[in-house]
Amino acid sequence: MNSLMTYSISGRRDELRIMTDLMINMLEPTRTTHLLYRTNLSYSQLKKYLSSLLNMGLIEERIEPYRAFSVTERGRIFLDIVGAEFGQKSGLATRSRYPEVVTQDRKSWLTEVTV
């Protein structure tokens, strides 16, 4: 799966890029092992990011039929907003599923999510 984000000049991803990469891989329920391989994170790093995303309400843990993580509706809106922001900066055209949310003051919404 392709990431919405690109790597910095140093080749390292910042936290927003890592979280976004994780969430993109969780659009369908995904097991922890698959997330490890797809995002190239260590287990301790993955636990840290999953905990943060769960606390922000952007993902949920499912137990049935197997333990997996998936993006919540709030997480999907967040991905649309972040995708639109990065798309504008890179000159890419993006189409949001939530145009009314994306056209609102994005910075205040992003601040609310990260608190």
C-alpha positions in Angstrom: 0.0 0.0 0.0 1.4 3.4 -0.9 1.8 6.1 1.7 0.4 9.6 1.4 3.6 10.9 2.9 7.2 11.2 1.7 10.4 10.8 3.6 12.4 13.9 4.7 15.8 14.7 3.3 17.4 12.7 6.1 15.3 9.7 5.2 13.6 9.5 8.5 9.9 9.8 9.1 8.4 12.1 11.6 5.7 11.0 14.0 2.8 12.3 11.9 4.1 10.3 8.9 4.5 7.2 10.9 1.0 7.5 12.4 -0.4 8.2 9.0 1.4 5.2 7.5 0.0 3.0 10.3 -3.5 4.3 9.8 -3.4 3.8 6.0 -2.5 0.2 6.7 -5.4 -0.2 9.1 -8.2 0.9 6.7 -9.1 -2.8 6.8 -8.7 -4.7 10.2 -5.0 -5.6 10.4 -3.1 -7.8 12.8 -0.1 -6.5 14.7 2.4 -8.6 12.9 1.3 -7.3 9.5 1.6 -3.8 10.8 5.1 -4.5 11.9 6.2 -5.7 8.5 4.3 -3.1 6.5 5.5 0.0 8.4 9.0 -1.2 9.2 8.7 -0.5 13.0 10.1 -2.3 16.0 7.6 -3.9 18.3 8.2 -1.3 21.0 7.8 1.6 18.5 4.6 0.0 17.2 3.1 -0.4 20.8 3.9 3.3 21.5 2.1 4.5 18.3 -0.8 2.2 18.7 -1.3 3.4 22.2 -1.3 7.1 21.1 -3.7 6.4 18.2 -6.1 4.5 20.5 -6.0 7.3 23.1 -6.8 9.9 20.4 -9.7 7.8 19.2 -8.3 7.4 15.7 -8.1 3.6 15.7 -9.9 0.8 17.5 -8.9 -2.7 18.6 -11.1 -5.5 17.5 -11.1 -8.9 19.2 -13.4 -10.9 17.0 -12.8 -13.0 14.8 -9.1 -12.2 15.6 -7.2 -9.5 17.3 -6.7 -6.6 14.9 -6.6 -2.8 14.7 -8.7 -0.7 12.3 -9.3 3.0 11.7 -12.4 4.6 13.3 -14.6 7.1 11.4 -12.7 9.9 13.2 -9.5 8.4 12.0 -10.8 8.4 8.4 -11.6 12.1 8.6 -8.2 12.7 10.1 -6.6 10.9 7.1 -8.6 13.0 4.7 -7.5 16.2 6.3 -3.8 15.2 6.5 -3.9 13.9 2.9 -5.4 17.2 1.7 -2.8 19.2 3.6 0.1 17.3 2.2 -1.5 17.2 -1.2 -1.7 21.0 -1.4 1.9 21.4 -0.2 3.2 18.9 -2.9 0.9 20.2 -5.6 -1.1 17.0 -5.8 -4.8 17.1 -6.4 -6.7 15.3 -3.7 -10.4 14.6 -3.3 -11.8 14.3 0.2 -14.8 12.2 1.2 -15.6 14.9 3.8 -15.2 18.3 1.9 -17.2 20.2 4.6 -14.7 19.1 7.3 -11.6 19.7 5.1 -12.6 23.2 4.3 -13.0 24.1 8.0 -10.1 25.4 10.0 -7.9 22.4 9.8 -5.3 23.5 12.3 -7.8 23.8 15.1 -9.2 20.4 14.3 -5.8 18.8 14.2 -4.9 20.5 17.5 -8.1 19.1 19.0 -7.1 15.6 17.9 -3.6 15.7 19.1 -4.4 17.0 22.6 
